[in-house]
Every structure is written in structure tokens, then in C-alpha cells.
Amino acid sequence: MATTWDPAAYLTFDDLRSRPFHDLIARIGAREPRRVVDLGCGPGHLTSLLAERWPGAEIAASDSSPDMVAAARDRGIAAELADVDDWVPGPTDDVVVTNAVLQWVPRHRELLPRWIAALPAGGWFAMQVPGNFDAQSHVLARELAAEPRWADVIALRGTDAVAEPTEYADLLADAGAQTDVWETTYVQRLTGPDPVLRWIEGTALRPVRDALEDAAYADFAAELAPRLRTAYPQRPDGSTWFPFRRIFAVAHRPA
């Protein structure tokens, strides 16, 4: 089953979710690219930043979710409906950005070398994925989903959904790219009731939401919430610290 997306839920923590995108594109050295691709653009709220960074470039945006494409178009982004699995770089795609997308693409490790090989000479590829699949937020969700009541209907991704930074560095370097790979853990200050649950509802729990009817999902969330509150205790000021690890890679194909 394809994962469905709620643009409004995804944007609940827009400022915090956007920080890695800014850090990612800051490391791209392209000056006057002909075409810049936002591969997996989501609701398009960050695509405009690519146009600001490279005002002379054609901006292309796509996503596999009809709801996300519709939301992007509502923002004035000419987004297209397309699957990352089927995408290949075009001859003028001088910059390709994929932000928080490839963790949803099981065979992305196979695709990366092909994309680098197909980039035009001097082209840039930049990716960012979450590196927190072993964090308590995800471990607790997987443990609950594996309990007898839910095990037959819910399947959540494990730690193999993404690679470690060194594996991405090897994949990109072996494909002939000059490679810059790093990781960052953002210690995010969340507020409000059950903020970690609300955070993962916009992303990691989307497969759960797709698998369950409304009442069953409400039961699942009600069971998960106290476990998350224990793992991520509220501070005296009412806020909650949420460490969130991200993995980044920027590859440049030499001219």
C-alpha cells in the first residue's frame, strides 16, 4: 500500500522540519545551474527557496503523493506527480535535491550510483534522510505495532530503511563523485500535549494511519502516547527535548 500524506500534519512543525533543508542546500556549490530538481517536493513549502538561491534556473518539482502535489500547486509550484523509483536525471539537471524522501524508497541504495552516473558533467546531487530509526520514538512505535493486536495489519520500517553515513559516502564516491557526507542531531524543543506523538504522526506513523480505521488508530495512538511521554519527559517549563538525527550527503560530478 502506498503511503498517503496529510500536508497540514506534515507542516505542523514546519520551522523545525525545514532546518535540515537549509543546511543541505548551503553545501551545494552550483553557481548558475540550468535546471534545479526538487525530487519529492512534498507540499512545496521549500521549493521556493531553490528559486531564491538560483533565480536564473528552471525549477522542477515532483512528488508521488497526489495530496502533496495538490498542496504544492496551491502554493504556485508547478509540481508534477511522479515516483522517485522511475526518475532519471535529464541532460540539464545540474542540481538535484531530495530532502527527507529516500527513507521511503527501499531500493534507493541501488538508484544513487545510477543517478550520479546520469548527472550532467559538473552536476550536483544533495540528499538528506532521517537517521533516527533506532531512537525511542521509532523503537516504541515498532514494539507496539508488533504486539498481537496490531501485528497482522501494521508494518513499520526498521533501521535498514537508511544507511549509515559511511555507506552513503562509499556509494557516491565509488560512483565517481566528489562527496561531502555528514550528520547532525538537532535537539528540538517541542511544546504542547504529547508533542513527540504529534511529530511522528506527520511522518513515521503515516503507514499506521493508512492501515487502521479511525477508531483503531485512535486506540493505537492512545497506547503509544504514555510510552513516548516516559521516553521523552516533559520539562518543568512544559517543553520536551526531542533529539532528531539527520544524515546528509552532497555529491558533485566533476566537469
Secondary structure as UniProt FT lines:
FT   HELIX           7..10
FT   HELIX           11..13
FT   HELIX           14..25
FT   TURN            26..27
FT   STRAND          35..39
FT   TURN            42..43
FT   TURN            45..46
FT   HELIX           47..53
FT   TURN            55..56
FT   STRAND          58..63
FT   HELIX           66..74
FT   TURN            75..76
FT   STRAND          79..81
FT   HELIX           84..86
FT   TURN            91..92
FT   STRAND          93..99
FT   HELIX           102..104
FT   TURN            106..107
FT   HELIX           108..118
FT   TURN            121..122
FT   STRAND          124..130
FT   TURN            133..134
FT   HELIX           136..145
FT   TURN            148..153
FT   HELIX           159..161
FT   HELIX           165..174
FT   TURN            175..176
FT   STRAND          178..190
FT   HELIX           195..201
FT   TURN            202..205
FT   HELIX           206..211
FT   HELIX           214..231
FT   TURN            236..237
FT   STRAND          240..252
//
